[in-house]
């Protein structure tokens, strides 16, 4: 798993007060392998997606933002 995705999941789990393993599967929101491939390419990219009621923004620079959604 790409480090930006791991960081995002850790932040969401902390916000939910649970362990990362208690979160819904990431693949229900985004293809983690495809996202990791994009982030690991040499392109300057930013990807945004919804996951578990949160807006997640990850970049190749290693930007990670988790925004509390509809809570």
PDB file of N, CA, C and O in Angstrom:
ATOM      1  N   UNK A   1       0.852  -1.182   0.000  1.00  0.00           N
ATOM      2  CA  UNK A   1       0.000   0.000   0.000  1.00  0.00           C
ATOM      3  C   UNK A   1       0.893   1.238   0.000  1.00  0.00           C
ATOM      4  O   UNK A   1       1.884   1.312   0.726  1.00  0.00           O
ATOM      5  N   UNK A   2       0.519   2.197  -0.826  1.00  0.00           N
ATOM      6  CA  UNK A   2       1.269   3.446  -0.897  1.00  0.00           C
ATOM      7  C   UNK A   2       1.199   4.158   0.453  1.00  0.00           C
ATOM      8  O   UNK A   2       0.179   4.098   1.138  1.00  0.00           O
ATOM      9  N   UNK A   3       2.273   4.824   0.827  1.00  0.00           N
ATOM     10  CA  UNK A   3       2.333   5.470   2.146  1.00  0.00           C
ATOM     11  C   UNK A   3       1.273   6.555   2.310  1.00  0.00           C
ATOM     12  O   UNK A   3       0.780   6.763   3.418  1.00  0.00           O
ATOM     13  N   UNK A   4       0.913   7.249   1.233  1.00  0.00           N
ATOM     14  CA  UNK A   4      -0.127   8.279   1.330  1.00  0.00           C
ATOM     15  C   UNK A   4      -1.479   7.652   1.671  1.00  0.00           C
ATOM     16  O   UNK A   4      -2.247   8.216   2.450  1.00  0.00           O
ATOM     17  N   UNK A   5      -1.768   6.494   1.092  1.00  0.00           N
ATOM     18  CA  UNK A   5      -3.017   5.801   1.414  1.00  0.00           C
ATOM     19  C   UNK A   5      -3.018   5.306   2.850  1.00  0.00           C
ATOM     20  O   UNK A   5      -4.026   5.403   3.550  1.00  0.00           O
ATOM     21  N   UNK A   6      -1.878   4.773   3.285  1.00  0.00           N
ATOM     22  CA  UNK A   6      -1.767   4.306   4.665  1.00  0.00           C
ATOM     23  C   UNK A   6      -1.968   5.463   5.644  1.00  0.00           C
ATOM     24  O   UNK A   6      -2.637   5.307   6.666  1.00  0.00           O
ATOM     25  N   UNK A   7      -1.393   6.614   5.332  1.00  0.00           N
ATOM     26  CA  UNK A   7      -1.556   7.793   6.181  1.00  0.00           C
ATOM     27  C   UNK A   7      -3.009   8.233   6.230  1.00  0.00           C
ATOM     28  O   UNK A   7      -3.527   8.558   7.298  1.00  0.00           O
ATOM     29  N   UNK A   8      -3.669   8.244   5.073  1.00  0.00           N
ATOM     30  CA  UNK A   8      -5.080   8.633   5.037  1.00  0.00           C
ATOM     31  C   UNK A   8      -5.930   7.694   5.883  1.00  0.00           C
ATOM     32  O   UNK A   8      -6.781   8.147   6.649  1.00  0.00           O
ATOM     33  N   UNK A   9      -5.705   6.393   5.749  1.00  0.00           N
ATOM     34  CA  UNK A   9      -6.475   5.425   6.546  1.00  0.00           C
ATOM     35  C   UNK A   9      -6.205   5.578   8.036  1.00  0.00           C
ATOM     36  O   UNK A   9      -7.121   5.451   8.848  1.00  0.00           O
ATOM     37  N   UNK A  10      -4.972   5.848   8.395  1.00  0.00           N
ATOM     38  CA  UNK A  10      -4.627   6.053   9.804  1.00  0.00           C
ATOM     39  C   UNK A  10      -5.354   7.273  10.358  1.00  0.00           C
ATOM     40  O   UNK A  10      -5.868   7.237  11.476  1.00  0.00           O
ATOM     41  N   UNK A  11      -5.398   8.350   9.581  1.00  0.00           N
ATOM     42  CA  UNK A  11      -6.088   9.574  10.028  1.00  0.00           C
ATOM     43  C   UNK A  11      -7.590   9.350  10.146  1.00  0.00           C
ATOM     44  O   UNK A  11      -8.219   9.842  11.083  1.00  0.00           O
ATOM     45  N   UNK A  12      -8.164   8.618   9.209  1.00  0.00           N
ATOM     46  CA  UNK A  12      -9.602   8.338   9.282  1.00  0.00           C
ATOM     47  C   UNK A  12      -9.907   7.455  10.481  1.00  0.00           C
ATOM     48  O   UNK A  12     -10.874   7.700  11.202  1.00  0.00           O
ATOM     49  N   UNK A  13      -9.101   6.440  10.698  1.00  0.00           N
ATOM     50  CA  UNK A  13      -9.308   5.563  11.862  1.00  0.00           C
ATOM     51  C   UNK A  13      -9.212   6.364  13.155  1.00  0.00           C
ATOM     52  O   UNK A  13     -10.003   6.147  14.073  1.00  0.00           O
ATOM     53  N   UNK A  14      -8.257   7.284  13.243  1.00  0.00           N
ATOM     54  CA  UNK A  14      -8.132   8.116  14.439  1.00  0.00           C
ATOM     55  C   UNK A  14      -9.377   8.977  14.622  1.00  0.00           C
ATOM     56  O   UNK A  14      -9.860   9.147  15.741  1.00  0.00           O
ATOM     57  N   UNK A  15      -9.891   9.515  13.529  1.00  0.00           N
ATOM     58  CA  UNK A  15     -11.111  10.317  13.603  1.00  0.00           C
ATOM     59  C   UNK A  15     -12.324   9.510  14.021  1.00  0.00           C
ATOM     60  O   UNK A  15     -13.237  10.027  14.665  1.00  0.00           O
ATOM     61  N   UNK A  16     -12.327   8.247  13.654  1.00  0.00           N
ATOM     62  CA  UNK A  16     -13.423   7.355  14.013  1.00  0.00           C
ATOM     63  C   UNK A  16     -13.213   6.698  15.374  1.00  0.00           C
ATOM     64  O   UNK A  16     -14.133   6.086  15.916  1.00  0.00           O
ATOM     65  N   UNK A  17     -12.006   6.823  15.927  1.00  0.00           N
ATOM     66  CA  UNK A  17     -11.708   6.200  17.216  1.00  0.00           C
ATOM     67  C   UNK A  17     -11.616   4.687  17.131  1.00  0.00           C
ATOM     68  O   UNK A  17     -12.022   3.975  18.049  1.00  0.00           O
ATOM     69  N   UNK A  18     -11.071   4.197  16.003  1.00  0.00           N
ATOM     70  CA  UNK A  18     -10.969   2.756  15.827  1.00  0.00           C
ATOM     71  C   UNK A  18      -9.632   2.396  15.191  1.00  0.00           C
ATOM     72  O   UNK A  18      -8.848   3.274  14.829  1.00  0.00           O
ATOM     73  N   UNK A  19      -9.385   1.115  15.061  1.00  0.00           N
ATOM     74  CA  UNK A  19      -8.199   0.616  14.377  1.00  0.00           C
ATOM     75  C   UNK A  19      -8.459   0.641  12.881  1.00  0.00           C
ATOM     76  O   UNK A  19      -9.609   0.549  12.452  1.00  0.00           O
ATOM     77  N   UNK A  20      -7.396   0.765  12.072  1.00  0.00           N
ATOM     78  CA  UNK A  20      -7.552   0.766  10.613  1.00  0.00           C
ATOM     79  C   UNK A  20      -8.265  -0.473  10.100  1.00  0.00           C
ATOM     80  O   UNK A  20      -8.981  -0.411   9.100  1.00  0.00           O
ATOM     81  N   UNK A  21      -8.075  -1.595  10.775  1.00  0.00           N
ATOM     82  CA  UNK A  21      -8.697  -2.844  10.327  1.00  0.00           C
ATOM     83  C   UNK A  21     -10.217  -2.831  10.488  1.00  0.00           C
ATOM     84  O   UNK A  21     -10.908  -3.657   9.891  1.00  0.00           O
ATOM     85  N   UNK A  22     -10.740  -1.909  11.285  1.00  0.00           N
ATOM     86  CA  UNK A  22     -12.186  -1.816  11.484  1.00  0.00           C
ATOM     87  C   UNK A  22     -12.865  -0.961  10.413  1.00  0.00           C
ATOM     88  O   UNK A  22     -14.094  -0.904  10.359  1.00  0.00           O
ATOM     89  N   UNK A  23     -12.088  -0.303   9.567  1.00  0.00           N
ATOM     90  CA  UNK A  23     -12.650   0.531   8.511  1.00  0.00           C
ATOM     91  C   UNK A  23     -13.173  -0.338   7.372  1.00  0.00           C
ATOM     92  O   UNK A  23     -12.741  -1.479   7.213  1.00  0.00           O
ATOM     93  N   UNK A  24     -14.101   0.196   6.580  1.00  0.00           N
ATOM     94  CA  UNK A  24     -14.574  -0.570   5.417  1.00  0.00           C
ATOM     95  C   UNK A  24     -13.427  -0.793   4.433  1.00  0.00           C
ATOM     96  O   UNK A  24     -12.454  -0.040   4.445  1.00  0.00           O
ATOM     97  N   UNK A  25     -13.527  -1.804   3.591  1.00  0.00           N
ATOM     98  CA  UNK A  25     -12.466  -2.055   2.622  1.00  0.00           C
ATOM     99  C   UNK A  25     -12.262  -0.849   1.699  1.00  0.00           C
ATOM    100  O   UNK A  25     -13.224  -0.289   1.172  1.00  0.00           O
ATOM    101  N   UNK A  26     -11.017  -0.463   1.514  1.00  0.00           N
ATOM    102  CA  UNK A  26     -10.686   0.681   0.678  1.00  0.00           C
ATOM    103  C   UNK A  26     -11.140   0.463  -0.758  1.00  0.00           C
ATOM    104  O   UNK A  26     -11.531   1.413  -1.435  1.00  0.00           O
ATOM    105  N   UNK A  27     -11.092  -0.778  -1.229  1.00  0.00           N
ATOM    106  CA  UNK A  27     -11.448  -1.064  -2.622  1.00  0.00           C
ATOM    107  C   UNK A  27     -12.914  -0.771  -2.930  1.00  0.00           C
ATOM    108  O   UNK A  27     -13.299  -0.732  -4.098  1.00  0.00           O
ATOM    109  N   UNK A  28     -13.736  -0.564  -1.902  1.00  0.00           N
ATOM    110  CA  UNK A  28     -15.123  -0.178  -2.146  1.00  0.00           C
ATOM    111  C   UNK A  28     -15.224   1.274  -2.616  1.00  0.00           C
ATOM    112  O   UNK A  28     -16.240   1.673  -3.185  1.00  0.00           O
ATOM    113  N   UNK A  29     -14.181   2.057  -2.381  1.00  0.00           N
ATOM    114  CA  UNK A  29     -14.177   3.468  -2.771  1.00  0.00           C
ATOM    115  C   UNK A  29     -13.261   3.751  -3.954  1.00  0.00           C
ATOM    116  O   UNK A  29     -13.556   4.613  -4.783  1.00  0.00           O
ATOM    117  N   UNK A  30     -12.149   3.023  -4.030  1.00  0.00           N
ATOM    118  CA  UNK A  30     -11.140   3.291  -5.050  1.00  0.00           C
ATOM    119  C   UNK A  30     -10.318   2.022  -5.259  1.00  0.00           C
ATOM    120  O   UNK A  30     -10.216   1.192  -4.356  1.00  0.00           O
ATOM    121  N   UNK A  31      -9.743   1.871  -6.422  1.00  0.00           N
ATOM    122  CA  UNK A  31      -8.855   0.736  -6.686  1.00  0.00           C
ATOM    123  C   UNK A  31      -7.483   1.074  -6.092  1.00  0.00           C
ATOM    124  O   UNK A  31      -6.746   1.866  -6.678  1.00  0.00           O
ATOM    125  N   UNK A  32      -7.123   0.489  -4.939  1.00  0.00           N
ATOM    126  CA  UNK A  32      -5.882   0.870  -4.264  1.00  0.00           C
ATOM    127  C   UNK A  32      -4.624   0.606  -5.098  1.00  0.00           C
ATOM    128  O   UNK A  32      -3.664   1.374  -5.030  1.00  0.00           O
ATOM    129  N   UNK A  33      -4.625  -0.466  -5.874  1.00  0.00           N
ATOM    130  CA  UNK A  33      -3.442  -0.781  -6.685  1.00  0.00           C
ATOM    131  C   UNK A  33      -3.280   0.229  -7.817  1.00  0.00           C
ATOM    132  O   UNK A  33      -2.168   0.674  -8.100  1.00  0.00           O
ATOM    133  N   UNK A  34      -4.381   0.589  -8.461  1.00  0.00           N
ATOM    134  CA  UNK A  34      -4.316   1.581  -9.536  1.00  0.00           C
ATOM    135  C   UNK A  34      -3.913   2.944  -8.973  1.00  0.00           C
ATOM    136  O   UNK A  34      -3.111   3.656  -9.578  1.00  0.00           O
ATOM    137  N   UNK A  35      -4.465   3.302  -7.823  1.00  0.00           N
ATOM    138  CA  UNK A  35      -4.122   4.580  -7.207  1.00  0.00           C
ATOM    139  C   UNK A  35      -2.647   4.614  -6.823  1.00  0.00           C
ATOM    140  O   UNK A  35      -1.975   5.623  -7.040  1.00  0.00           O
ATOM    141  N   UNK A  36      -2.142   3.531  -6.259  1.00  0.00           N
ATOM    142  CA  UNK A  36      -0.719   3.462  -5.905  1.00  0.00           C
ATOM    143  C   UNK A  36       0.154   3.605  -7.150  1.00  0.00           C
ATOM    144  O   UNK A  36       1.181   4.283  -7.114  1.00  0.00           O
ATOM    145  N   UNK A  37      -0.248   2.972  -8.248  1.00  0.00           N
ATOM    146  CA  UNK A  37       0.521   3.069  -9.489  1.00  0.00           C
ATOM    147  C   UNK A  37       0.567   4.514  -9.984  1.00  0.00           C
ATOM    148  O   UNK A  37       1.611   4.983 -10.437  1.00  0.00           O
ATOM    149  N   UNK A  38      -0.550   5.211  -9.899  1.00  0.00           N
ATOM    150  CA  UNK A  38      -0.586   6.613 -10.316  1.00  0.00           C
ATOM    151  C   UNK A  38       0.308   7.455  -9.409  1.00  0.00           C
ATOM    152  O   UNK A  38       1.080   8.284  -9.890  1.00  0.00           O
ATOM    153  N   UNK A  39       0.204   7.243  -8.102  1.00  0.00           N
ATOM    154  CA  UNK A  39       1.003   8.030  -7.162  1.00  0.00           C
ATOM    155  C   UNK A  39       2.490   7.740  -7.282  1.00  0.00           C
ATOM    156  O   UNK A  39       3.316   8.621  -7.042  1.00  0.00           O
ATOM    157  N   UNK A  40       2.839   6.512  -7.653  1.00  0.00           N
ATOM    158  CA  UNK A  40       4.244   6.138  -7.778  1.00  0.00           C
ATOM    159  C   UNK A  40       4.840   6.486  -9.135  1.00  0.00           C
ATOM    160  O   UNK A  40       6.052   6.395  -9.329  1.00  0.00           O
ATOM    161  N   UNK A  41       3.987   6.886 -10.074  1.00  0.00           N
ATOM    162  CA  UNK A  41       4.513   7.335 -11.361  1.00  0.00           C
ATOM    163  C   UNK A  41       5.251   8.654 -11.120  1.00  0.00           C
ATOM    164  O   UNK A  41       5.125   9.257 -10.054  1.00  0.00           O
ATOM    165  N   UNK A  42       5.985   9.075 -12.069  1.00  0.00           N
ATOM    166  CA  UNK A  42       6.752  10.308 -11.896  1.00  0.00           C
ATOM    167  C   UNK A  42       5.938  11.551 -12.203  1.00  0.00           C
ATOM    168  O   UNK A  42       6.490  12.648 -12.295  1.00  0.00           O
ATOM    169  N   UNK A  43       4.640  11.393 -12.361  1.00  0.00           N
ATOM    170  CA  UNK A  43       3.770  12.525 -12.670  1.00  0.00           C
ATOM    171  C   UNK A  43       3.443  13.312 -11.399  1.00  0.00           C
ATOM    172  O   UNK A  43       3.425  12.767 -10.295  1.00  0.00           O
ATOM    173  N   UNK A  44       3.191  14.583 -11.585  1.00  0.00           N
ATOM    174  CA  UNK A  44       2.747  15.437 -10.481  1.00  0.00           C
ATOM    175  C   UNK A  44       1.226  15.344 -10.447  1.00  0.00           C
ATOM    176  O   UNK A  44       0.543  16.031 -11.206  1.00  0.00           O
ATOM    177  N   UNK A  45       0.697  14.498  -9.569  1.00  0.00           N
ATOM    178  CA  UNK A  45      -0.742  14.238  -9.559  1.00  0.00           C
ATOM    179  C   UNK A  45      -1.346  14.478  -8.181  1.00  0.00           C
ATOM    180  O   UNK A  45      -0.669  14.410  -7.155  1.00  0.00           O
ATOM    181  N   UNK A  46      -2.632  14.759  -8.197  1.00  0.00           N
ATOM    182  CA  UNK A  46      -3.441  14.833  -6.991  1.00  0.00           C
ATOM    183  C   UNK A  46      -4.717  14.060  -7.276  1.00  0.00           C
ATOM    184  O   UNK A  46      -5.352  14.263  -8.310  1.00  0.00           O
ATOM    185  N   UNK A  47      -5.093  13.176  -6.361  1.00  0.00           N
ATOM    186  CA  UNK A  47      -6.293  12.358  -6.529  1.00  0.00           C
ATOM    187  C   UNK A  47      -7.219  12.630  -5.352  1.00  0.00           C
ATOM    188  O   UNK A  47      -6.791  12.679  -4.199  1.00  0.00           O
ATOM    189  N   UNK A  48      -8.494  12.804  -5.669  1.00  0.00           N
ATOM    190  CA  UNK A  48      -9.511  13.036  -4.644  1.00  0.00           C
ATOM    191  C   UNK A  48     -10.559  11.942  -4.751  1.00  0.00           C
ATOM    192  O   UNK A  48     -10.963  11.557  -5.848  1.00  0.00           O
ATOM    193  N   UNK A  49     -10.996  11.441  -3.592  1.00  0.00           N
ATOM    194  CA  UNK A  49     -12.074  10.448  -3.590  1.00  0.00           C
ATOM    195  C   UNK A  49     -12.778  10.471  -2.249  1.00  0.00           C
ATOM    196  O   UNK A  49     -12.250  10.973  -1.258  1.00  0.00           O
ATOM    197  N   UNK A  50     -13.987   9.915  -2.237  1.00  0.00           N
ATOM    198  CA  UNK A  50     -14.791   9.802  -1.016  1.00  0.00           C
ATOM    199  C   UNK A  50     -14.567   8.421  -0.418  1.00  0.00           C
ATOM    200  O   UNK A  50     -14.512   7.422  -1.135  1.00  0.00           O
ATOM    201  N   UNK A  51     -14.437   8.378   0.902  1.00  0.00           N
ATOM    202  CA  UNK A  51     -14.252   7.091   1.582  1.00  0.00           C
ATOM    203  C   UNK A  51     -14.825   7.188   2.989  1.00  0.00           C
ATOM    204  O   UNK A  51     -14.364   7.991   3.800  1.00  0.00           O
ATOM    205  N   UNK A  52     -15.802   6.390   3.268  1.00  0.00           N
ATOM    206  CA  UNK A  52     -16.377   6.322   4.608  1.00  0.00           C
ATOM    207  C   UNK A  52     -16.886   7.652   5.141  1.00  0.00           C
ATOM    208  O   UNK A  52     -16.791   7.916   6.340  1.00  0.00           O
ATOM    209  N   UNK A  53     -17.427   8.493   4.263  1.00  0.00           N
ATOM    210  CA  UNK A  53     -17.946   9.789   4.694  1.00  0.00           C
ATOM    211  C   UNK A  53     -16.888  10.874   4.772  1.00  0.00           C
ATOM    212  O   UNK A  53     -17.170  11.980   5.235  1.00  0.00           O
ATOM    213  N   UNK A  54     -15.679  10.577   4.328  1.00  0.00           N
ATOM    214  CA  UNK A  54     -14.582  11.539   4.327  1.00  0.00           C
ATOM    215  C   UNK A  54     -14.165  11.838   2.896  1.00  0.00           C
ATOM    216  O   UNK A  54     -14.254  10.979   2.019  1.00  0.00           O
ATOM    217  N   UNK A  55     -13.711  13.055   2.672  1.00  0.00           N
ATOM    218  CA  UNK A  55     -13.079  13.402   1.405  1.00  0.00           C
ATOM    219  C   UNK A  55     -11.583  13.227   1.608  1.00  0.00           C
ATOM    220  O   UNK A  55     -11.004  13.786   2.539  1.00  0.00           O
ATOM    221  N   UNK A  56     -10.973  12.459   0.745  1.00  0.00           N
ATOM    222  CA  UNK A  56      -9.539  12.161   0.852  1.00  0.00           C
ATOM    223  C   UNK A  56      -8.842  12.777  -0.350  1.00  0.00           C
ATOM    224  O   UNK A  56      -9.284  12.615  -1.487  1.00  0.00           O
ATOM    225  N   UNK A  57      -7.750  13.483  -0.087  1.00  0.00           N
ATOM    226  CA  UNK A  57      -6.933  14.071  -1.140  1.00  0.00           C
ATOM    227  C   UNK A  57      -5.519  13.558  -0.938  1.00  0.00           C
ATOM    228  O   UNK A  57      -4.914  13.789   0.109  1.00  0.00           O
ATOM    229  N   UNK A  58      -4.990  12.865  -1.937  1.00  0.00           N
ATOM    230  CA  UNK A  58      -3.620  12.365  -1.861  1.00  0.00           C
ATOM    231  C   UNK A  58      -2.867  12.838  -3.095  1.00  0.00           C
ATOM    232  O   UNK A  58      -3.414  12.908  -4.195  1.00  0.00           O
ATOM    233  N   UNK A  59      -1.605  13.157  -2.882  1.00  0.00           N
ATOM    234  CA  UNK A  59      -0.781  13.626  -3.983  1.00  0.00           C
ATOM    235  C   UNK A  59       0.528  12.887  -4.033  1.00  0.00           C
ATOM    236  O   UNK A  59       0.907  12.186  -3.095  1.00  0.00           O
ATOM    237  N   UNK A  60       1.212  13.054  -5.140  1.00  0.00           N
ATOM    238  CA  UNK A  60       2.485  12.376  -5.332  1.00  0.00           C
ATOM    239  C   UNK A  60       3.624  13.083  -4.618  1.00  0.00           C
ATOM    240  O   UNK A  60       4.761  12.613  -4.670  1.00  0.00           O
ATOM    241  N   UNK A  61       3.357  14.178  -3.967  1.00  0.00           N
ATOM    242  CA  UNK A  61       4.415  15.015  -3.415  1.00  0.00           C
ATOM    243  C   UNK A  61       4.699  14.932  -1.919  1.00  0.00           C
ATOM    244  O   UNK A  61       5.346  15.895  -1.507  1.00  0.00           O
ATOM    245  N   UNK A  62       4.423  14.156  -1.144  1.00  0.00           N
ATOM    246  CA  UNK A  62       3.431  13.312  -0.480  1.00  0.00           C
ATOM    247  C   UNK A  62       2.385  14.075   0.301  1.00  0.00           C
ATOM    248  O   UNK A  62       2.377  14.041   1.532  1.00  0.00           O
ATOM    249  N   UNK A  63       1.524  14.746  -0.383  1.00  0.00           N
ATOM    250  CA  UNK A  63       0.410  15.453   0.240  1.00  0.00           C
ATOM    251  C   UNK A  63      -0.687  14.460   0.617  1.00  0.00           C
ATOM    252  O   UNK A  63      -1.069  13.601  -0.178  1.00  0.00           O
ATOM    253  N   UNK A  64      -1.185  14.597   1.845  1.00  0.00           N
ATOM    254  CA  UNK A  64      -2.332  13.787   2.277  1.00  0.00           C
ATOM    255  C   UNK A  64      -3.255  14.696   3.068  1.00  0.00           C
ATOM    256  O   UNK A  64      -2.833  15.325   4.038  1.00  0.00           O
ATOM    257  N   UNK A  65      -4.501  14.766   2.661  1.00  0.00           N
ATOM    258  CA  UNK A  65      -5.492  15.524   3.415  1.00  0.00           C
ATOM    259  C   UNK A  65      -6.724  14.655   3.578  1.00  0.00           C
ATOM    260  O   UNK A  65      -7.178  14.013   2.631  1.00  0.00           O
ATOM    261  N   UNK A  66      -7.249  14.642   4.773  1.00  0.00           N
ATOM    262  CA  UNK A  66      -8.501  13.942   5.050  1.00  0.00           C
ATOM    263  C   UNK A  66      -9.437  14.980   5.615  1.00  0.00           C
ATOM    264  O   UNK A  66      -9.152  15.612   6.632  1.00  0.00           O
ATOM    265  N   UNK A  67     -10.569  15.149   4.936  1.00  0.00           N
ATOM    266  CA  UNK A  67     -11.509  16.181   5.328  1.00  0.00           C
ATOM    267  C   UNK A  67     -12.762  15.510   5.828  1.00  0.00           C
ATOM    268  O   UNK A  67     -13.377  14.707   5.126  1.00  0.00           O
ATOM    269  N   UNK A  68     -13.139  15.847   7.057  1.00  0.00           N
ATOM    270  CA  UNK A  68     -14.355  15.294   7.641  1.00  0.00           C
ATOM    271  C   UNK A  68     -15.529  15.662   6.769  1.00  0.00           C
ATOM    272  O   UNK A  68     -15.822  16.839   6.565  1.00  0.00           O
ATOM    273  N   UNK A  69     -16.186  14.670   6.266  1.00  0.00           N
ATOM    274  CA  UNK A  69     -17.269  14.890   5.320  1.00  0.00           C
ATOM    275  C   UNK A  69     -18.559  15.312   5.977  1.00  0.00           C
ATOM    276  O   UNK A  69     -18.639  16.393   6.561  1.00  0.00           O
ATOM    277  N   UNK A  70     -19.553  14.484   5.890  1.00  0.00           N
ATOM    278  CA  UNK A  70     -20.903  14.808   6.334  1.00  0.00           C
ATOM    279  C   UNK A  70     -21.147  14.462   7.789  1.00  0.00           C
ATOM    280  O   UNK A  70     -22.277  14.145   8.163  1.00  0.00           O
ATOM    281  N   UNK A  71     -20.159  14.512   8.585  1.00  0.00           N
ATOM    282  CA  UNK A  71     -20.317  14.157   9.999  1.00  0.00           C
ATOM    283  C   UNK A  71     -20.525  15.382  10.838  1.00  0.00           C
ATOM    284  O   UNK A  71     -20.677  15.278  12.055  1.00  0.00           O
TER     285      UNK A  71
END
